[in-house]
Amino acid sequence: MAVGILGTGSYLPAKVVTNVDLRELVPDADPEWVSRKTLIEARRFAAPHEAASDLAANAARAALERAGVTAAEIDYVIVSTSTGDSPQPPTSNLVQYAIGADRAACFDVNAVCAGFVFALNVANGLVAANPGALVLVIASDVYSRILDFGDRRTAVLFGDGAGAAVVGAVPEGYGIVDIDLASRGDANDLIYVKGGGSRLPASAETVAGGDHYFRMNGRGVRDFVATAVPPALDALLRRSNLKAEDVDHFVPHQANGIMLQELVEAAGFQNAHTHLTLPWYGNVGSASLPVTLDEAARNGSLRDGELVMLAGFGGGMSMGACLLRWGH
């Protein structure tokens, strides 16, 4: 038995925010500058009534339909998010209730933008231990709620959305080949939200000081990705006696278009089909990888037996890579 993805799904909010639209929120973000520096042309913002669980539930329903599975058959619901509905209860429990996965055990994972691969690894272990199990893995983020629109370096990058996958047993020779996870706690200051936790609880002072906004050291993140991610991808391939030239599809976290161009070159994936949704959706946090994977699956790009490399990286710093053999 092998473990793989039975179906994917995604949900993007209806509101489209182009670079021109964004200038109303970020006056010094020239549309041409944003496009040239990031390759992003637009992103989606959640409606006022939409939270992470709402986006996640919609993506989950799409994945269930594509997998031919009902919510009542799901054994586990894992939600990757760093922008959950609230500190408690887990966002996954809200999703369970929304979709009717009444008998599923639920929990959240927070590895920021690497979270989907981390959750996929957990799902892999759950199915390996119980071959009949079905795991619904969802990544959902609503970054528009924590952006400082006075900081053009970060405010122009992010959007909202959710992606999902149903994970279960697949025929031998398909599915997950290997997964590698890594964390660098010494780089925890590159991406953070300072306020709202037990170290700096919410107060009038933290709100006034902007401590609940997302913060990022862009140069530091770019250096981390350039130095840490390519060797990790190479090591994962070598463990499976494969090379970069063997990879048919590369689905990376959609962080920044220029950064991804550099990553493709450094990882040796020039001959692979690198899938991008960043121009239309921006950086959707941990959801960007499954959203992009779902788009590739739905448009027919992924063919039976092809090798797909998933790569997530983000705050923590955290990094996750998954090599899988695509199959129906």
C-alpha positions as CSV (number, residue, x, y, z in Angstrom):
1,M,0.0,0.0,0.0
2,A,1.1,3.6,-0.7
3,V,-0.4,6.9,0.6
4,G,-1.3,9.6,-1.8
5,I,-3.7,12.4,-2.7
6,L,-7.2,11.2,-3.9
7,G,-8.5,14.7,-4.8
8,T,-7.8,18.4,-4.4
9,G,-9.9,21.5,-4.0
10,S,-9.5,25.2,-3.5
11,Y,-11.5,28.4,-2.8
12,L,-10.5,32.0,-3.5
13,P,-12.7,34.8,-2.3
14,A,-14.7,36.7,-4.9
15,K,-13.1,40.2,-4.3
16,V,-10.3,40.8,-6.7
17,V,-7.7,43.4,-5.7
18,T,-5.5,44.5,-8.6
19,N,-2.3,46.4,-8.1
20,V,-4.2,49.5,-9.2
21,D,-6.9,48.8,-6.6
22,L,-4.3,48.2,-3.9
23,R,-2.9,51.7,-4.3
24,E,-6.0,53.0,-2.5
25,L,-4.8,51.1,0.6
26,V,-1.1,51.4,0.0
27,P,-0.6,54.9,-1.6
28,D,3.2,54.5,-2.2
29,A,2.8,51.1,-3.9
30,D,3.2,52.0,-7.5
31,P,1.4,49.3,-9.6
32,E,4.3,48.9,-12.0
33,W,6.8,48.7,-9.1
34,V,4.7,45.9,-7.5
35,S,4.5,43.9,-10.7
36,R,8.2,44.3,-11.5
37,K,9.4,43.4,-8.0
38,T,7.0,40.5,-7.2
39,L,5.4,39.4,-10.5
40,I,2.0,39.8,-8.7
41,E,-0.8,41.5,-10.6
42,A,-3.7,40.8,-8.3
43,R,-4.8,39.0,-5.2
44,R,-8.1,38.1,-3.5
45,F,-9.4,39.5,-0.2
46,A,-12.0,37.8,2.0
47,A,-15.4,39.4,2.4
48,P,-16.1,40.9,5.8
49,H,-18.2,37.8,6.8
50,E,-15.5,35.3,5.7
51,A,-13.0,33.8,8.1
52,A,-10.4,31.1,7.7
53,S,-12.9,28.3,8.6
54,D,-15.3,29.5,5.9
55,L,-12.6,29.5,3.2
56,A,-11.4,26.1,4.4
57,A,-14.8,24.6,4.4
58,N,-15.4,25.7,0.7
59,A,-12.0,24.2,-0.3
60,A,-12.8,21.0,1.6
61,R,-16.1,20.5,-0.2
62,A,-14.4,20.8,-3.6
63,A,-11.7,18.3,-2.6
64,L,-14.3,15.8,-1.3
65,E,-16.2,16.1,-4.5
66,R,-13.1,15.5,-6.7
67,A,-12.1,12.5,-4.5
68,G,-15.6,11.0,-4.6
69,V,-15.7,10.9,-0.8
70,T,-18.4,12.2,1.6
71,A,-17.6,14.2,4.7
72,A,-19.1,11.5,6.8
73,E,-16.3,9.1,5.6
74,I,-13.5,11.4,6.8
75,D,-11.5,10.1,9.8
76,Y,-9.3,13.2,10.4
77,V,-9.5,16.9,9.6
78,I,-6.2,18.8,9.7
79,V,-6.2,22.5,9.1
80,S,-2.9,24.4,8.5
81,T,-3.3,28.1,9.3
82,S,-1.5,31.0,11.0
83,T,-4.6,33.2,10.8
84,G,-7.3,31.0,12.4
85,D,-10.7,32.2,13.3
86,S,-9.6,32.7,16.9
87,P,-7.0,31.3,19.4
88,Q,-9.6,28.7,20.5
89,P,-11.3,26.5,19.5
90,P,-9.2,24.9,16.7
91,T,-10.3,26.2,13.3
92,S,-10.4,22.5,12.2
93,N,-13.3,21.9,14.6
94,L,-15.3,24.7,13.0
95,V,-14.6,23.2,9.6
96,Q,-15.7,19.8,10.8
97,Y,-19.0,21.3,11.9
98,A,-19.5,23.3,8.7
99,I,-19.0,20.3,6.3
100,G,-20.6,17.6,8.5
101,A,-17.5,15.5,9.0
102,D,-19.1,14.4,12.3
103,R,-16.9,11.4,13.2
104,A,-13.5,13.0,12.3
105,A,-10.9,13.9,14.8
106,C,-9.7,17.4,14.3
107,F,-6.6,19.5,15.0
108,D,-4.7,22.5,13.6
109,V,-1.1,22.8,12.4
110,N,0.8,26.0,12.4
111,A,4.1,26.0,10.5
112,V,3.1,29.2,8.7
113,C,3.7,28.9,4.9
114,A,5.2,25.5,5.2
115,G,2.2,24.2,7.0
116,F,0.5,22.2,4.2
117,V,3.5,20.0,3.7
118,F,3.8,19.5,7.5
119,A,0.1,18.5,7.7
120,L,0.6,16.2,4.7
121,N,3.3,14.4,6.5
122,V,1.0,13.9,9.5
123,A,-1.7,12.6,7.2
124,N,0.8,10.2,5.6
125,G,1.6,8.7,9.0
126,L,-2.0,8.4,10.0
127,V,-2.9,6.5,6.8
128,A,0.2,4.3,7.0
129,A,-0.8,3.3,10.5
130,N,-4.5,2.8,9.5
131,P,-4.6,1.9,5.8
132,G,-8.4,2.5,5.6
133,A,-8.2,6.0,7.0
134,L,-9.2,9.1,5.0
135,V,-7.6,12.4,6.0
136,L,-8.8,15.8,4.9
137,V,-5.8,18.2,4.8
138,I,-6.7,21.9,4.4
139,A,-4.6,25.1,4.4
140,S,-6.4,28.3,4.9
141,D,-5.1,31.8,5.5
142,V,-6.7,35.3,5.7
143,Y,-3.7,37.6,5.7
144,S,-5.6,40.7,4.6
145,R,-6.7,40.9,8.3
146,I,-3.2,41.2,9.7
147,L,-1.4,43.3,7.1
148,D,-0.1,46.8,7.8
149,F,-1.1,48.7,4.7
150,G,1.5,51.4,5.8
151,D,4.3,48.9,5.0
152,R,4.4,48.4,1.2
153,R,7.1,45.7,1.5
154,T,4.7,43.2,3.0
155,A,1.2,44.6,2.2
156,V,1.6,44.1,-1.6
157,L,2.4,40.4,-1.3
158,F,-0.5,38.7,0.4
159,G,-4.0,37.5,-0.4
160,D,-6.6,35.2,1.1
161,G,-7.6,31.7,0.1
162,A,-7.7,28.0,1.0
163,G,-6.6,24.7,-0.6
164,A,-7.4,21.1,0.4
165,A,-6.5,17.5,-0.4
166,V,-8.1,14.2,0.6
167,V,-5.3,11.8,1.6
168,G,-5.7,8.0,1.6
169,A,-4.4,4.7,0.3
170,V,-3.4,4.6,-3.4
171,P,-2.0,1.8,-5.5
172,E,1.7,0.8,-5.1
173,G,4.0,2.9,-7.2
174,Y,1.9,6.1,-6.8
175,G,1.5,8.7,-4.1
176,I,4.0,10.0,-1.6
177,V,7.6,8.9,-2.4
178,D,9.2,10.8,0.5
179,I,8.8,13.9,2.7
180,D,11.4,16.0,4.4
181,L,10.7,18.6,7.1
182,A,13.1,21.1,8.7
183,S,12.9,24.0,11.2
184,R,15.3,26.8,12.0
185,G,14.3,28.3,15.3
186,D,17.3,30.6,15.3
187,A,15.7,32.5,12.4
188,N,12.4,33.0,14.2
189,D,12.8,36.8,13.9
190,L,12.5,36.9,10.1
191,I,8.7,36.5,10.1
192,Y,6.4,37.2,13.0
193,V,3.3,38.7,14.6
194,K,4.5,40.1,17.9
195,G,1.3,40.7,19.8
196,G,-1.7,38.5,20.8
197,G,0.0,35.6,22.5
198,S,1.0,34.7,26.0
199,R,4.2,36.8,25.9
200,L,2.5,40.0,24.7
201,P,-1.3,39.6,25.3
202,A,-3.7,41.9,23.4
203,S,-4.1,45.3,25.0
204,A,-4.8,48.8,24.1
205,E,-1.1,49.4,24.0
206,T,-0.3,46.5,21.6
207,V,-3.1,47.6,19.3
208,A,-1.8,51.2,19.3
209,G,1.7,50.0,18.7
210,G,0.8,47.9,15.7
211,D,2.0,44.7,17.4
212,H,-0.8,42.6,15.8
213,Y,0.4,43.2,12.3
214,F,2.4,40.8,10.2
215,R,6.1,41.7,10.0
216,M,8.8,40.2,7.7
217,N,12.5,40.8,7.0
218,G,12.3,40.3,3.2
219,R,16.0,40.2,2.6
220,G,16.5,37.7,5.4
221,V,13.8,35.5,4.0
222,R,15.2,35.6,0.5
223,D,18.6,34.6,1.8
224,F,17.1,31.8,3.8
225,V,15.3,30.4,0.8
226,A,18.4,30.7,-1.4
227,T,20.7,28.9,1.0
228,A,18.4,26.4,2.7
229,V,15.8,25.2,0.3
230,P,17.8,24.0,-2.8
231,P,20.0,21.7,-0.7
232,A,17.0,20.2,1.0
233,L,15.3,19.5,-2.3
234,D,18.4,17.9,-3.6
235,A,18.8,15.7,-0.5
236,L,15.2,14.5,-0.8
237,L,15.8,13.5,-4.4
238,R,19.0,11.7,-3.7
239,R,17.4,9.7,-0.9
240,S,15.1,8.3,-3.6
241,N,17.9,7.8,-6.1
242,L,16.5,10.6,-8.3
243,K,17.8,13.8,-9.8
244,A,16.4,17.2,-10.5
245,E,16.0,16.3,-14.2
246,D,13.6,13.5,-13.1
247,V,11.1,16.0,-11.7
248,D,8.2,16.7,-14.1
249,H,6.4,19.3,-12.0
250,F,7.5,21.8,-9.4
251,V,4.8,23.3,-7.1
252,P,6.4,25.8,-4.7
253,H,5.0,28.1,-2.1
254,Q,4.0,31.2,-4.0
255,A,6.1,33.7,-2.0
256,N,7.5,36.1,-4.6
257,G,7.9,35.7,-8.3
258,I,11.5,36.9,-8.5
259,M,12.4,34.6,-5.6
260,L,10.8,31.6,-7.3
261,Q,12.7,32.3,-10.5
262,E,15.9,32.2,-8.5
263,L,14.8,29.0,-6.6
264,V,14.0,27.1,-9.8
265,E,17.5,28.0,-11.2
266,A,19.3,27.0,-7.9
267,A,17.4,23.7,-7.5
268,G,18.0,22.7,-11.1
269,F,14.3,22.5,-12.1
270,Q,14.6,24.4,-15.4
271,N,13.2,21.4,-17.3
272,A,10.3,20.9,-14.9
273,H,6.9,22.6,-15.3
274,T,6.9,25.2,-12.5
275,H,3.3,26.0,-11.5
276,L,2.5,29.6,-10.6
277,T,-0.7,31.1,-9.3
278,L,1.1,34.1,-7.7
279,P,0.3,36.5,-10.5
280,W,-3.5,36.2,-9.9
281,Y,-3.7,35.3,-6.2
282,G,-0.5,36.7,-4.6
283,N,1.0,34.9,-1.6
284,V,-1.9,33.0,0.1
285,G,0.2,31.8,3.1
286,S,0.1,28.1,3.7
287,A,-2.8,27.8,1.2
288,S,-0.7,28.9,-1.7
289,L,0.8,25.5,-2.3
290,P,-2.5,23.5,-2.3
291,V,-4.3,26.2,-4.3
292,T,-1.6,25.9,-6.9
293,L,-1.6,22.1,-6.8
294,D,-5.4,22.1,-7.3
295,E,-5.2,24.4,-10.2
296,A,-2.6,22.2,-11.9
297,A,-4.7,19.1,-11.2
298,R,-7.9,20.7,-12.5
299,N,-6.4,22.1,-15.7
300,G,-5.0,18.6,-16.7
301,S,-1.3,19.5,-16.3
302,L,-0.5,16.6,-14.0
303,R,-0.5,13.3,-15.9
304,D,-0.6,9.8,-14.6
305,G,2.8,8.6,-13.2
306,E,4.5,12.0,-13.4
307,L,6.8,13.1,-10.5
308,V,5.7,16.2,-8.6
309,M,7.9,18.1,-6.1
310,L,6.0,20.3,-3.5
311,A,8.1,22.8,-1.6
312,G,6.8,25.0,1.3
313,F,8.8,27.5,3.4
314,G,7.9,30.2,5.8
315,G,7.9,31.7,9.2
316,G,9.7,29.9,12.0
317,M,11.6,29.4,9.9
318,S,10.1,26.2,8.6
319,M,10.6,24.2,5.4
320,G,8.8,21.2,4.0
321,A,9.3,19.2,0.8
322,C,7.2,16.4,-0.6
323,L,8.0,14.2,-3.6
324,L,5.0,12.3,-5.0
325,R,4.1,10.2,-8.0
326,W,0.9,11.6,-9.4
327,G,-1.9,9.1,-10.2
328,H,-5.7,8.9,-10.4
